[in-house]
Amino acid sequence: MASLFQEFRLKDVTLRNRIAVAPMCQYSSEDGFPNDWHLVHLGSRAVGGAGLVIVEATAVSPEGRISPADSGIYHDEHIEPFARICRFLKQHGSVPGIQIAHAGRKASANRPWEGDNHIDSDKGGWETIAPSAIPFGGTLPKVPQQMNLSEIQRVQQSFVRAAQRALAAGFQWLELHFAHGYLAHEFYSPLANHRTDQYGGTFENRTRFLLETFSAVRNVWPDHLPLTARLSVTDWIEGGVTIDESIELVRQLKTAGLDLVDVSHGFVTPDISLIPWAPGFMIPIAGRIRRESGIPTAAGWMITDPQQAEVAIKDQNADLVLLGREMLRDPYWPYHAASKLGVELPSDILPVQYARAVRR
């Protein structure tokens, strides 16, 4: 059996393989509510054979949305539409996961195909918040309001309530979004955090928001279900987050109850020219973090070929591979990967509606 198609058990959850659908924003919600698009988009990947399907970055509060069309879980009324999706994913053999997030200074933006730029307040936008009153730059020039201590606590409680709603909806895997230049990453990175109080300056202070938020969620998320985090482990820019300090942060999160780290990178500034884009370029970094922190990892970014994914798992650089754009190109990538790797899928993996035609 290829390593990619071995089961993966984390806490009381077992994935049928090591293939996960990465959270990918669809910018197709109204007031945060998922709809038929989300059911079909996510459900197709479950039917396609993925072991884990993670819902896109889902805002914990209205001002935490990247765009007005973002997914959200800040109303109790959001629970049932998400529960419908969870039921379908489980029915077709995938574990339902969700990533909860706050966009910080990158919020209040148009959808990518509409400019990916900040929306003026008189055109449906809103004021943004961040650890420091420093704009992201580029097409996102709004100067955010620096959060005071009560606002920090309010956002942390929003994460807690979002986690409780996610549990009520039936999600079995929770990921906190601590990456990609959004609010938690803004606290972590010296490039975005110029505070002089207990939430800024030293490594201990810059990681305080992440550790406090994680611990608050850990207190309400069941111990038997995986609690994970996506972390930008490097900013790729001098003066930003480094891999060495991220390893220490992961160790501290592990002590606090982190079950797996989704290894990601960058995007706290608009300058991405230093990112060494290449197929699977984050896999070795995920492997280093896995070895030095002693925690399971998920690796993503430009993983497209089944053999590439197989080697990442076999060489113990990652426990899961996260596929994004490749899953958009091919929702049935797991089936095709199994064929290329010479793996015969169990008869109950293929939906009965497809099995006869696919196996002929």
N, C-alpha and C positions, 0 to 999 in steps of 0.2 A: 504493500500500500504506500503510495506517495505520501510524503509528510504533509503536503498541502491538504490532503483529504482525510487526515486523522482527526478524530474528535478533539475538542479542546474544552476542558472543564475548568471553570472559574467560580469559586464558591459553589452554590447549588445549581448553577446554570451550565449546561453542556451544549456547545455548538457542534453541529454535525460536520463541520470542516473548519479550516483556518481562513476562510474567505469572508471578508466583511465589506459591506457597502458603506463607504465613507459618508458622513453628513454633508449634503450638498444643497445649498440654498436654491430654492425654486422660485422665490419672489412671486408667489401665486396665491397668497392668502389675503383675506380681508379682515382687519381687526384681529389678526393672529389665527383665525380659524382655518384648520386644514379642510380640504374639500375633495371632490372626486379626483382632481388631478393628483393629489398626494396619495390617495388610495391606489390609483393605477400605477403611478411612478414607483412607489415603494413596494407595492404588491407584486409588480412584475419582477423585481429583483429577488423576492422570496420564491416565487414560482420558478425563477431562473436558477435556484440552487444555492444562494448565499447562506452561510451559516448565521450571520448577524447582519441586520439591516438597521442602520442608525438614522433617525430622522434629523433633518437639517438643523442648523443653529436656531434654537427656538427661544425667543426672548422671554426673560423673566418679568419684564415690565414694558409698558408701551414705549417709554423713551429709550429702552434698550434695544429696540429693533434697528437693524441696519437700514431698512427701508420700510415705508408704510405697508408694503406687500409681504413682509416677513411673517413666518410662523411664530406663534406666541403661545405661552401657557400661563398667562397672568390672570385669567378669569376661570372660575369654576366651570363655566359653560364650555370651556375648551376641552374638558375631560372626555366627554362622550364622543366627539368626533375623532379624537385620538384613540379612544378605546376601540372604535370600529376598525381602525387601521391595525391596532395590536392584535385583534382577534383574527384578522385575515392573515397577518404575517405568521402567527402561531399555527394557524390551520395548515399552512403550506411549509412548515418545518423550520422557519427562521426564528431566531430570538429577536424580539423587538427592543431596540435601544433608542434613546433620545439624547441629544446634546442640548444642554441649557446654557444660555449665554446672555451677556449684556455688551452691546457694541461700543459703549463709551463715546469717545470723540468721533468715531467713525459712523455714528448713527445719523438718522435723518438724511439719508442719501436716496437718490433715484436708483431705480433698477439698472443693472449693467447695460442693458440694451437701450436705456433712455439717458445715458450719459454718465452714470456712476458718480455723480457729483452731488454736493450738498444741496438740499432743497431749502429755499427761503421760507421763513416763517409764514409769510402771507400767501404762500403757494402750497401749504400743507405740511411744511417742515416743522421742526421743533428745536428748542434749545438743547444742546448736548452737555453732558457732564463727563468729567475725567479727574484723575488725581491732581493734575496741574492744568492751569489755563494756557495750554500750549496747543496750537492747531496741528492736525496731522500734516496738512500741506497738500500740494498738488491740486486735485479737483475737490478736495475736502478741506476748505480753508476756514471753516467756522472755528472761532475761539471758544472752547468749552468752558463751562463754569467749573471752577475748582470745587470739589466736593468737601463739605465740612464733615465732622465726625458723625453727626446725626444722619446725614445722607449716606455715608458709608454703611452705617448700621441698617438703614432702610433697604439698600440694595442687597445686603447680605440676607436679610429676612425675605426678600423677594426670591432669592435663590432657594431658600428653605421651602417656601410655599410652592414654588415651581416643582421642586423635587417631590413634595407630597402629592401634588396633582398628577405628576408623571406616574407615581406609584398607583394612584387610584385609577388611572387609565389602563394599567396593566403592563407597563413597561418593565422589563426585567434587567435592563442594562442602562446605567445612567452615566453620562459623560459631562463633566464640567469643562466649559470652553475657556481655557487659560492661554489662548494663543492668538496669533494673526493680528496683533495690534488692537484687539478689543479690550474691554475695560480691565480685566485681570492682568493681561499682558502689559497694559499701560502702567499699572502699579509696579510690576516686576522690572520693567526696563528703565534704566537711567536716561534713556533717550526721550522718554515721555513723562517721567516722574521726577520733578524738581522740588518736591515737598521738603520741608524742614522739620516736620513733626514726626510722630512715631510711625508714620506710613511712608517715609521717604528717607533717602540718603544711603544708609548702610544696607547690605544684603539682608540682614535680619529685618529691617524696617520695610524694605521694598517687597519682601515676601509675606509680610504680615497679613495683607488683605487676602492673598491666596490661601494661606494656611487657616485663617479664621473662617473664611467662607467654606472651605472644604470641611473643616471640623463641624461647622454648623449643619451642613448638609448630611455629614456622616451620622449625626445624632438622630436624624429622622429617616434616613434611608436604611432599610433592613440589612443586618449583617450578612444574611445569606445570599444577597444579590450583589453583583459586581458594581462597585463605584470606581469610576475611572476619570482621567483628566487628559485633555489634549493640551500639550504644552509646547510653546515655541522655545526650543532649547538653545537657539542661537539667533541673534539679530543680524549676523554676518557683517556687522559694521563696528569699527573700533568705538569703544565707549558704551556698547550695548551689552545685552545678555550674552554670556559665554556658556559653552558646553560644560566646562568644569563646575561653574556655580549651579547650573541646572541639575547636574548629577547630585549635588548636595541638596537642592530643593526636592528632588524626587525622593531621596532618602528620608527627608523629613516628612513628606507626604505619605510615604510608605508607613512610617511610624504612626502617623495619624489615621491610617486605615485605607490608604490607596491600594487598589487591587491590580491596576494595570495603567501604564502611561502610553498614551497615543502620541508618538514622537513627531513633532512638526517643527516649524521654523518661521522666522521672519515676519515681515509685513507690519512692523510697528512704525515704519517710515515709508514714504512713497518711492524711495530709492532702492530698487531691487537688483541693481546692476551687478552686485557682488555675489549673488546667489549662483552657485556652480551647477546650473541646470544640466542634468544628464540622466539617463535611465536609471532609476532606483538609487539616486544619489543620497537618499536619507537612510538607506538600509544599514550601511556600516555604522552610522551614528546611533541608530536604534540598537544595534548590537553592542556598542560600547556602553550605552546607558543600561542595557539589560544586564551586562556582566558586572558593572561597577556599582549598580544600585541594588541588584538582586531582586528585581521586580519584572514581571512579564511586560512585554512591549508590543505595540502595534506599529507597523511601518507602512508608510504610504509614499506618494509622490512618484509619478512616472513609472509605476509598476504596470506593465502591460502584457508581458509574455509569461505563459504558465511556468516555463522552466526557471525564469528569473524569480518568480514567486516561490517556487518549490525550493530553490537553493537558499532563499532567505530564511525559510522555516527550517530546512534540514541543517543548515549551518548554525542554527540557534541565534541568529541575529534578530529574529522577531518571532512572536507566538502567533500573531495574526498579520495578514496583509490587508490593507485598506485600499479598496479600489474606488476611484471617483469617476473621472472622465471615461475610463475604459468600460465601466459599467453603463455609462450613458450610450456608448457606442454599441455595446453588446450586453443586454440584460441577462443573456444566457451564457455568459463567460464561464461560469463554473462547469457547465456541461461540456463546453468546448475544451476547457483546460483538462478535464478528466480524460477526454478522448486523446488529447495530445500526450498526456502523461501515462497513457495505458491503464487507466483506472476504470474499472467497471462499477458504476454507481449502483447502490442498492435499489431494488425495485420500488421501494416506497419513497425514494427521493423524487423521481419524476412524477409530475401530476398525472393521474390516470387519463386525463383528457389528452395528454401529449405522448404518453409512454409508448403506445403501440406504433405511432408514426416515427418517433425518434429512434426506437430500438430496431426498426426494420433494416 
